Amino acid sequence: MKYWIGAMTKQLVGELERLEKSESEVDDNVSQFHHVLGWDAAAEDFVPSAAIAAGTWEESLVASSSLFSDMGIDDAEEKVRFWHVDMGDLHGLDSPLVDNVRDVIMECRDFGLKVAVCTSDVRVSTDLALTKWNVIDLIDYSVCADEVKTPKPSSDPLDILCERSNVKAGSCIVVGDTTADTGMARNAGAGFMIGVLTGAGTRDQLLSTGADVVLSDIGEVPDFLRSMNLCGQ
């Protein structure tokens, strides 16, 4: 996503310069773009639960297109979507948040738990990432943003997973790192919500939006489930 912000910012600057905007106007417009998507240019990182991290690509593209149009850029939506596609499959190339992700998932499965993925990314990128991380064979169910009418924090994604797996929401343990995850768990009535800090959310954000507990690392999840007798063992 950092690459995406950098590349889209470069395209934006080029368009603004073609409109012969002043240097200060360009800087102001770029700052607006970064604010909307949740990018802290000074820290060179995303703000906690940034829109681009918690939301879907479609939401980021729509927000960017609308903003660029307001800045006077002609055919903004067409350009934004072309630039996005031209960057290739970004999330499919991401590295896992922890090195031992396969071990973590296998341990959860050994507890007798069904493992599902609910993501704000699209199906193609999701399958590429799961394959690259060598865990796709461990995932029982998955649902992506381009497969639901309303993505997280709506309850729709979890509702769909519950229907497919024949598991009630109240029996689900949701693990997530953004307020979109905690919001989905809360809205669906999930049995337990584990927030993790190996992502975009802060401890206070996750707790205030529905997390029952916050762990510093997703790799801590199996031990926590065991300690709280949440794994059926």
C-alpha positions in Angstrom: 0.0 0.0 0.0 2.9 2.3 0.6 4.0 1.8 -3.0 0.4 2.6 -4.1 0.3 5.9 -2.2 3.7 6.9 -3.6 2.8 6.0 -7.2 -0.7 7.7 -7.0 0.8 10.8 -5.4 3.3 11.0 -8.3 0.4 10.8 -10.8 -1.5 13.4 -8.9 1.4 15.9 -8.9 1.8 15.4 -12.6 -1.8 16.2 -13.2 -1.8 19.3 -11.0 1.4 20.6 -12.6 -0.3 20.2 -16.0 -3.1 22.4 -14.6 -0.4 24.9 -13.9 -1.2 25.0 -10.2 1.3 26.8 -7.9 3.7 24.9 -5.8 1.7 25.7 -2.6 -1.6 24.6 -4.3 0.1 21.3 -5.3 1.3 20.8 -1.8 -2.2 21.5 -0.4 -3.9 19.1 -2.8 -1.4 16.4 -2.1 -1.9 16.9 1.7 -5.7 16.6 1.1 -5.2 13.3 -0.7 -2.9 11.9 2.0 -5.4 12.9 4.7 -8.3 11.3 3.0 -6.5 8.0 2.6 -4.8 8.1 6.0 -1.1 8.6 5.0 1.3 10.5 7.3 3.9 11.8 4.9 6.2 13.0 7.7 6.3 9.6 9.4 6.2 7.8 6.0 3.5 5.5 7.3 -0.2 5.1 7.6 -2.2 6.6 10.4 -3.9 4.0 12.7 -6.8 2.3 11.0 -6.2 4.4 7.9 -9.0 4.4 5.3 -6.8 2.6 2.8 -5.9 -0.1 5.3 -9.3 -0.7 6.8 -11.3 -0.2 3.7 -11.5 -1.8 0.3 -9.6 -0.9 -2.8 -12.9 0.1 -4.4 -13.5 2.6 -1.5 -10.0 4.0 -1.9 -10.5 4.4 -5.7 -13.9 6.1 -5.3 -12.5 8.5 -2.7 -9.5 9.3 -4.8 -11.5 9.8 -7.9 -13.9 12.2 -6.2 -11.1 14.2 -4.6 -9.1 14.4 -7.9 -12.2 15.6 -9.7 -12.8 18.3 -7.1 -9.2 19.4 -7.7 -10.0 20.0 -11.4 -8.6 16.9 -12.9 -10.6 15.8 -16.0 -11.7 12.2 -16.3 -10.5 11.6 -12.8 -12.1 8.3 -12.2 -10.9 6.8 -15.5 -7.4 8.0 -14.8 -7.4 6.7 -11.2 -8.6 3.3 -12.2 -6.1 3.1 -15.0 -3.2 4.0 -12.8 -4.4 1.5 -10.2 -4.6 -1.4 -12.7 -1.2 -0.3 -14.2 0.4 -0.9 -10.8 -0.4 -4.6 -10.9 -1.6 -6.9 -8.1 -0.1 -5.1 -5.1 -1.6 -7.0 -2.2 -0.9 -10.3 -3.8 2.8 -9.5 -3.4 2.6 -8.6 0.3 4.6 -10.6 2.9 2.7 -12.1 5.9 2.5 -10.1 9.1 4.4 -12.8 10.9 7.0 -15.3 9.7 5.4 -18.3 11.2 1.9 -17.7 9.9 1.5 -21.3 8.7 2.4 -22.6 12.1 -0.1 -20.3 13.8 -2.9 -21.4 11.5 -2.0 -25.1 11.9 -2.1 -24.8 15.6 -5.6 -23.2 15.5 -6.7 -26.0 13.3 -5.3 -28.6 15.7 -7.6 -27.1 18.3 -10.5 -28.3 16.1 -11.3 -24.8 14.9 -12.4 -24.0 11.4 -10.3 -21.3 9.9 -11.7 -18.6 7.7 -10.4 -15.5 6.0 -12.5 -12.3 5.7 -10.7 -9.6 3.9 -11.3 -6.1 2.4 -9.1 -7.2 -0.6 -10.4 -8.7 -3.8 -10.4 -12.5 -4.6 -7.5 -12.5 -7.0 -5.1 -10.7 -4.6 -6.3 -12.8 -1.7 -5.7 -16.1 -3.4 -2.3 -15.0 -4.7 -1.3 -13.9 -1.2 -2.5 -17.1 0.5 -0.7 -19.2 -2.1 2.5 -17.2 -1.7 2.4 -17.6 2.0 1.8 -21.4 1.6 -1.4 -21.4 3.7 -4.2 -21.7 1.1 -4.6 -25.4 1.9 -5.3 -24.5 5.6 -8.2 -22.1 4.9 -11.6 -23.7 5.2 -13.6 -20.7 4.0 -12.9 -17.2 2.7 -14.9 -14.2 1.6 -13.5 -11.1 -0.1 -14.7 -7.5 -0.6 -15.7 -8.1 -4.2 -18.0 -10.9 -3.2 -20.2 -9.0 -0.7 -22.8 -6.2 -1.1 -21.5 -4.4 2.0 -17.9 -5.0 3.2 -16.5 -4.7 6.7 -17.4 -3.2 9.2 -20.8 -4.4 8.0 -21.8 -7.8 9.4 -22.3 -9.2 5.8 -18.9 -10.8 5.4 -19.1 -12.7 8.7 -22.7 -13.6 8.1 -21.8 -15.2 4.8 -18.9 -17.2 6.4 -21.3 -18.4 9.1 -23.8 -19.5 6.6 -21.2 -21.4 4.5 -19.6 -23.1 7.6 -22.8 -23.7 9.4 -21.4 -21.9 12.5 -23.4 -19.4 14.5 -21.8 -15.9 14.8 -21.9 -16.3 18.6 -19.5 -19.2 18.3 -17.0 -17.3 16.2 -13.7 -16.0 17.3 -12.7 -13.0 15.1 -9.1 -11.9 14.9 -8.3 -8.5 13.3 -6.2 -5.4 13.3 -8.5 -2.6 12.2 -11.7 -0.9 13.4 -13.3 -2.5 10.3 -12.6 -5.9 11.8 -13.9 -5.0 15.3 -16.9 -3.3 13.8 -17.8 -6.4 11.8 -17.5 -8.6 14.8 -19.6 -6.3 16.9 -22.3 -5.9 14.2 -22.5 -9.6 13.6 -22.6 -10.6 17.2 -19.4 -12.6 17.2 -18.7 -14.6 20.3 -15.2 -13.1 20.9 -13.1 -10.5 19.2 -9.3 -10.5 19.4 -7.5 -7.4 18.3 -3.9 -7.7 17.2 -1.3 -5.0 16.8 0.5 -6.5 13.8 -1.5 -4.2 11.5 -3.1 -0.8 11.2 -5.0 -0.4 14.5 -4.0 0.9 17.9 -4.8 -0.8 21.2 -7.2 2.0 22.2 -9.0 2.0 18.8 -9.5 -1.7 18.8 -10.7 -1.9 22.4 -13.1 1.1 22.0 -14.7 -0.4 18.9 -15.4 -3.9 20.1 -12.2 -6.0 20.8 -12.5 -8.1 24.0 -8.7 -8.3 24.2 -5.7 -6.9 22.2 -2.6 -8.9 21.6 0.7 -7.5 20.5 1.3 -10.1 17.8 -1.0 -12.4 15.8 1.4 -15.2 16.7 0.2 -15.0 20.3 -3.3 -16.1 19.3 -2.9 -19.9 19.8 -1.4 -19.5 23.3 -4.2 -17.0 24.3 -6.9 -19.3 23.1 -5.4 -22.1 25.1 -5.1 -20.0 28.2 -8.7 -18.8 28.0 -10.0 -22.3 27.2 -11.4 -20.9 23.9 -10.0 -23.7 21.7 -12.0 -26.7 22.9 -9.0 -28.2 24.6 
